């Protein structure tokens, strides 16, 4: 699923002139993605893999970057409707996920105002 996920990433604006980039420059992943196939799929798409190696690297090193994702997922998990999936239809679940993301953004915006 790594290749499908990388292909599904929308364009990212870099703040420079020109069109949006197709993919991010780096991919930070944990030891579960430590396979030659995963690294090859990243390089084929022009993404630099930053994947922790099993038995070599401490898991704290990529954790500096992964905590952003873990924190966001924890904030989304506060919504019971997203944690326990009651909806069978994917479009309704996507709507509630979008609503949950909007609420997380709203709460973050309130903290800075």
PyMOL CGO cylinders between C-alpha atoms (Angstrom):
from pymol import cmd
from pymol.cgo import CYLINDER

trace = [
    CYLINDER, 0.00, 0.00, 0.00, 3.00, 2.32, 0.22, 0.3, 1, 1, 1, 1, 1, 1,
    CYLINDER, 3.00, 2.32, 0.22, 3.12, 2.84, -3.56, 0.3, 1, 1, 1, 1, 1, 1,
    CYLINDER, 3.12, 2.84, -3.56, -0.62, 3.57, -3.73, 0.3, 1, 1, 1, 1, 1, 1,
    CYLINDER, -0.62, 3.57, -3.73, -0.32, 6.03, -0.85, 0.3, 1, 1, 1, 1, 1, 1,
    CYLINDER, -0.32, 6.03, -0.85, 2.60, 7.86, -2.45, 0.3, 1, 1, 1, 1, 1, 1,
    CYLINDER, 2.60, 7.86, -2.45, 0.72, 8.06, -5.74, 0.3, 1, 1, 1, 1, 1, 1,
    CYLINDER, 0.72, 8.06, -5.74, -2.37, 9.47, -3.99, 0.3, 1, 1, 1, 1, 1, 1,
    CYLINDER, -2.37, 9.47, -3.99, -0.52, 12.39, -2.35, 0.3, 1, 1, 1, 1, 1, 1,
    CYLINDER, -0.52, 12.39, -2.35, -1.83, 15.66, -3.83, 0.3, 1, 1, 1, 1, 1, 1,
    CYLINDER, -1.83, 15.66, -3.83, 0.47, 18.37, -5.10, 0.3, 1, 1, 1, 1, 1, 1,
    CYLINDER, 0.47, 18.37, -5.10, 2.28, 20.42, -2.46, 0.3, 1, 1, 1, 1, 1, 1,
    CYLINDER, 2.28, 20.42, -2.46, 3.15, 24.09, -2.93, 0.3, 1, 1, 1, 1, 1, 1,
    CYLINDER, 3.15, 24.09, -2.93, 6.72, 24.86, -2.02, 0.3, 1, 1, 1, 1, 1, 1,
    CYLINDER, 6.72, 24.86, -2.02, 6.29, 28.64, -1.78, 0.3, 1, 1, 1, 1, 1, 1,
    CYLINDER, 6.29, 28.64, -1.78, 8.49, 29.16, -4.80, 0.3, 1, 1, 1, 1, 1, 1,
    CYLINDER, 8.49, 29.16, -4.80, 7.54, 30.14, -8.31, 0.3, 1, 1, 1, 1, 1, 1,
    CYLINDER, 7.54, 30.14, -8.31, 6.19, 27.51, -10.64, 0.3, 1, 1, 1, 1, 1, 1,
    CYLINDER, 6.19, 27.51, -10.64, 3.68, 24.72, -10.29, 0.3, 1, 1, 1, 1, 1, 1,
    CYLINDER, 3.68, 24.72, -10.29, 3.19, 22.53, -7.27, 0.3, 1, 1, 1, 1, 1, 1,
    CYLINDER, 3.19, 22.53, -7.27, 5.51, 19.63, -6.56, 0.3, 1, 1, 1, 1, 1, 1,
    CYLINDER, 5.51, 19.63, -6.56, 3.97, 16.24, -7.10, 0.3, 1, 1, 1, 1, 1, 1,
    CYLINDER, 3.97, 16.24, -7.10, 5.31, 14.64, -3.94, 0.3, 1, 1, 1, 1, 1, 1,
    CYLINDER, 5.31, 14.64, -3.94, 7.04, 15.61, -0.72, 0.3, 1, 1, 1, 1, 1, 1,
    CYLINDER, 7.04, 15.61, -0.72, 10.84, 15.46, -0.69, 0.3, 1, 1, 1, 1, 1, 1,
    CYLINDER, 10.84, 15.46, -0.69, 11.17, 12.95, 2.17, 0.3, 1, 1, 1, 1, 1, 1,
    CYLINDER, 11.17, 12.95, 2.17, 9.20, 10.11, 3.73, 0.3, 1, 1, 1, 1, 1, 1,
    CYLINDER, 9.20, 10.11, 3.73, 9.65, 9.44, 7.44, 0.3, 1, 1, 1, 1, 1, 1,
    CYLINDER, 9.65, 9.44, 7.44, 8.56, 5.93, 8.42, 0.3, 1, 1, 1, 1, 1, 1,
    CYLINDER, 8.56, 5.93, 8.42, 9.02, 3.47, 11.25, 0.3, 1, 1, 1, 1, 1, 1,
    CYLINDER, 9.02, 3.47, 11.25, 10.70, 0.06, 11.23, 0.3, 1, 1, 1, 1, 1, 1,
    CYLINDER, 10.70, 0.06, 11.23, 7.64, -1.64, 9.79, 0.3, 1, 1, 1, 1, 1, 1,
    CYLINDER, 7.64, -1.64, 9.79, 8.58, -0.21, 6.38, 0.3, 1, 1, 1, 1, 1, 1,
    CYLINDER, 8.58, -0.21, 6.38, 12.20, -1.41, 6.50, 0.3, 1, 1, 1, 1, 1, 1,
    CYLINDER, 12.20, -1.41, 6.50, 12.16, -3.39, 3.25, 0.3, 1, 1, 1, 1, 1, 1,
    CYLINDER, 12.16, -3.39, 3.25, 14.16, -2.94, 0.07, 0.3, 1, 1, 1, 1, 1, 1,
    CYLINDER, 14.16, -2.94, 0.07, 10.88, -2.84, -1.89, 0.3, 1, 1, 1, 1, 1, 1,
    CYLINDER, 10.88, -2.84, -1.89, 9.60, 0.15, 0.13, 0.3, 1, 1, 1, 1, 1, 1,
    CYLINDER, 9.60, 0.15, 0.13, 12.86, 2.04, -0.32, 0.3, 1, 1, 1, 1, 1, 1,
    CYLINDER, 12.86, 2.04, -0.32, 12.87, 1.28, -4.05, 0.3, 1, 1, 1, 1, 1, 1,
    CYLINDER, 12.87, 1.28, -4.05, 9.26, 2.47, -4.47, 0.3, 1, 1, 1, 1, 1, 1,
    CYLINDER, 9.26, 2.47, -4.47, 10.14, 5.74, -2.76, 0.3, 1, 1, 1, 1, 1, 1,
    CYLINDER, 10.14, 5.74, -2.76, 13.20, 6.34, -4.91, 0.3, 1, 1, 1, 1, 1, 1,
    CYLINDER, 13.20, 6.34, -4.91, 11.28, 5.53, -8.11, 0.3, 1, 1, 1, 1, 1, 1,
    CYLINDER, 11.28, 5.53, -8.11, 8.89, 8.36, -7.24, 0.3, 1, 1, 1, 1, 1, 1,
    CYLINDER, 8.89, 8.36, -7.24, 11.63, 10.85, -6.36, 0.3, 1, 1, 1, 1, 1, 1,
    CYLINDER, 11.63, 10.85, -6.36, 11.00, 10.65, -2.60, 0.3, 1, 1, 1, 1, 1, 1,
    CYLINDER, 11.00, 10.65, -2.60, 13.96, 10.27, -0.25, 0.3, 1, 1, 1, 1, 1, 1,
    CYLINDER, 13.96, 10.27, -0.25, 13.16, 7.48, 2.25, 0.3, 1, 1, 1, 1, 1, 1,
    CYLINDER, 13.16, 7.48, 2.25, 13.97, 8.12, 5.91, 0.3, 1, 1, 1, 1, 1, 1,
    CYLINDER, 13.97, 8.12, 5.91, 13.05, 4.71, 7.29, 0.3, 1, 1, 1, 1, 1, 1,
    CYLINDER, 13.05, 4.71, 7.29, 14.39, 3.39, 10.59, 0.3, 1, 1, 1, 1, 1, 1,
    CYLINDER, 14.39, 3.39, 10.59, 16.35, 0.16, 10.25, 0.3, 1, 1, 1, 1, 1, 1,
    CYLINDER, 16.35, 0.16, 10.25, 15.46, -2.91, 12.28, 0.3, 1, 1, 1, 1, 1, 1,
    CYLINDER, 15.46, -2.91, 12.28, 18.02, -3.78, 14.93, 0.3, 1, 1, 1, 1, 1, 1,
    CYLINDER, 18.02, -3.78, 14.93, 20.27, -0.84, 14.00, 0.3, 1, 1, 1, 1, 1, 1,
    CYLINDER, 20.27, -0.84, 14.00, 18.61, 2.48, 14.72, 0.3, 1, 1, 1, 1, 1, 1,
    CYLINDER, 18.61, 2.48, 14.72, 16.84, 3.59, 17.83, 0.3, 1, 1, 1, 1, 1, 1,
    CYLINDER, 16.84, 3.59, 17.83, 13.14, 4.21, 17.24, 0.3, 1, 1, 1, 1, 1, 1,
    CYLINDER, 13.14, 4.21, 17.24, 13.46, 7.68, 18.83, 0.3, 1, 1, 1, 1, 1, 1,
    CYLINDER, 13.46, 7.68, 18.83, 15.25, 9.13, 15.83, 0.3, 1, 1, 1, 1, 1, 1,
    CYLINDER, 15.25, 9.13, 15.83, 12.35, 9.08, 13.33, 0.3, 1, 1, 1, 1, 1, 1,
    CYLINDER, 12.35, 9.08, 13.33, 10.03, 9.72, 16.28, 0.3, 1, 1, 1, 1, 1, 1,
    CYLINDER, 10.03, 9.72, 16.28, 10.97, 13.38, 16.17, 0.3, 1, 1, 1, 1, 1, 1,
    CYLINDER, 10.97, 13.38, 16.17, 9.01, 13.71, 12.96, 0.3, 1, 1, 1, 1, 1, 1,
    CYLINDER, 9.01, 13.71, 12.96, 6.38, 11.02, 13.48, 0.3, 1, 1, 1, 1, 1, 1,
    CYLINDER, 6.38, 11.02, 13.48, 4.97, 12.63, 16.62, 0.3, 1, 1, 1, 1, 1, 1,
    CYLINDER, 4.97, 12.63, 16.62, 3.13, 15.17, 14.45, 0.3, 1, 1, 1, 1, 1, 1,
    CYLINDER, 3.13, 15.17, 14.45, 1.16, 12.37, 12.80, 0.3, 1, 1, 1, 1, 1, 1,
    CYLINDER, 1.16, 12.37, 12.80, 0.59, 10.50, 16.06, 0.3, 1, 1, 1, 1, 1, 1,
    CYLINDER, 0.59, 10.50, 16.06, -0.63, 13.69, 17.76, 0.3, 1, 1, 1, 1, 1, 1,
    CYLINDER, -0.63, 13.69, 17.76, -3.09, 14.42, 14.95, 0.3, 1, 1, 1, 1, 1, 1,
    CYLINDER, -3.09, 14.42, 14.95, -4.44, 10.85, 14.99, 0.3, 1, 1, 1, 1, 1, 1,
    CYLINDER, -4.44, 10.85, 14.99, -4.86, 11.07, 18.76, 0.3, 1, 1, 1, 1, 1, 1,
    CYLINDER, -4.86, 11.07, 18.76, -6.87, 14.27, 18.36, 0.3, 1, 1, 1, 1, 1, 1,
    CYLINDER, -6.87, 14.27, 18.36, -9.08, 12.60, 15.76, 0.3, 1, 1, 1, 1, 1, 1,
    CYLINDER, -9.08, 12.60, 15.76, -9.50, 9.58, 18.05, 0.3, 1, 1, 1, 1, 1, 1,
    CYLINDER, -9.50, 9.58, 18.05, -11.25, 11.81, 20.60, 0.3, 1, 1, 1, 1, 1, 1,
    CYLINDER, -11.25, 11.81, 20.60, -14.26, 11.60, 18.34, 0.3, 1, 1, 1, 1, 1, 1,
    CYLINDER, -14.26, 11.60, 18.34, -15.90, 8.30, 19.16, 0.3, 1, 1, 1, 1, 1, 1,
    CYLINDER, -15.90, 8.30, 19.16, -17.70, 8.18, 15.84, 0.3, 1, 1, 1, 1, 1, 1,
    CYLINDER, -17.70, 8.18, 15.84, -14.34, 7.99, 14.03, 0.3, 1, 1, 1, 1, 1, 1,
    CYLINDER, -14.34, 7.99, 14.03, -12.77, 5.55, 16.49, 0.3, 1, 1, 1, 1, 1, 1,
    CYLINDER, -12.77, 5.55, 16.49, -15.67, 3.11, 16.30, 0.3, 1, 1, 1, 1, 1, 1,
    CYLINDER, -15.67, 3.11, 16.30, -16.79, 3.16, 12.69, 0.3, 1, 1, 1, 1, 1, 1,
    CYLINDER, -16.79, 3.16, 12.69, -20.59, 3.08, 12.73, 0.3, 1, 1, 1, 1, 1, 1,
    CYLINDER, -20.59, 3.08, 12.73, -21.07, 4.03, 9.07, 0.3, 1, 1, 1, 1, 1, 1,
    CYLINDER, -21.07, 4.03, 9.07, -20.98, 1.38, 6.40, 0.3, 1, 1, 1, 1, 1, 1,
    CYLINDER, -20.98, 1.38, 6.40, -20.81, 3.85, 3.52, 0.3, 1, 1, 1, 1, 1, 1,
    CYLINDER, -20.81, 3.85, 3.52, -17.37, 5.24, 2.78, 0.3, 1, 1, 1, 1, 1, 1,
    CYLINDER, -17.37, 5.24, 2.78, -18.66, 8.68, 1.72, 0.3, 1, 1, 1, 1, 1, 1,
    CYLINDER, -18.66, 8.68, 1.72, -20.37, 9.24, 5.07, 0.3, 1, 1, 1, 1, 1, 1,
    CYLINDER, -20.37, 9.24, 5.07, -17.26, 8.11, 6.96, 0.3, 1, 1, 1, 1, 1, 1,
    CYLINDER, -17.26, 8.11, 6.96, -15.16, 10.48, 4.83, 0.3, 1, 1, 1, 1, 1, 1,
    CYLINDER, -15.16, 10.48, 4.83, -17.57, 13.32, 5.65, 0.3, 1, 1, 1, 1, 1, 1,
    CYLINDER, -17.57, 13.32, 5.65, -17.21, 12.70, 9.39, 0.3, 1, 1, 1, 1, 1, 1,
    CYLINDER, -17.21, 12.70, 9.39, -13.43, 12.43, 9.04, 0.3, 1, 1, 1, 1, 1, 1,
    CYLINDER, -13.43, 12.43, 9.04, -13.37, 15.76, 7.21, 0.3, 1, 1, 1, 1, 1, 1,
    CYLINDER, -13.37, 15.76, 7.21, -15.54, 17.28, 9.93, 0.3, 1, 1, 1, 1, 1, 1,
    CYLINDER, -15.54, 17.28, 9.93, -13.18, 15.90, 12.59, 0.3, 1, 1, 1, 1, 1, 1,
    CYLINDER, -13.18, 15.90, 12.59, -10.17, 17.41, 10.79, 0.3, 1, 1, 1, 1, 1, 1,
    CYLINDER, -10.17, 17.41, 10.79, -11.96, 20.76, 10.55, 0.3, 1, 1, 1, 1, 1, 1,
    CYLINDER, -11.96, 20.76, 10.55, -12.64, 20.67, 14.30, 0.3, 1, 1, 1, 1, 1, 1,
    CYLINDER, -12.64, 20.67, 14.30, -8.98, 19.88, 15.04, 0.3, 1, 1, 1, 1, 1, 1,
    CYLINDER, -8.98, 19.88, 15.04, -7.94, 22.85, 12.87, 0.3, 1, 1, 1, 1, 1, 1,
    CYLINDER, -7.94, 22.85, 12.87, -10.51, 25.11, 14.56, 0.3, 1, 1, 1, 1, 1, 1,
    CYLINDER, -10.51, 25.11, 14.56, -9.27, 24.17, 18.01, 0.3, 1, 1, 1, 1, 1, 1,
    CYLINDER, -9.27, 24.17, 18.01, -5.67, 24.85, 16.96, 0.3, 1, 1, 1, 1, 1, 1,
    CYLINDER, -5.67, 24.85, 16.96, -6.65, 28.22, 15.49, 0.3, 1, 1, 1, 1, 1, 1,
    CYLINDER, -6.65, 28.22, 15.49, -8.40, 29.16, 18.75, 0.3, 1, 1, 1, 1, 1, 1,
    CYLINDER, -8.40, 29.16, 18.75, -5.19, 28.44, 20.68, 0.3, 1, 1, 1, 1, 1, 1,
    CYLINDER, -5.19, 28.44, 20.68, -3.23, 30.99, 18.65, 0.3, 1, 1, 1, 1, 1, 1,
    CYLINDER, -3.23, 30.99, 18.65, -5.84, 33.77, 18.66, 0.3, 1, 1, 1, 1, 1, 1,
]
cmd.load_cgo(trace, "trace")
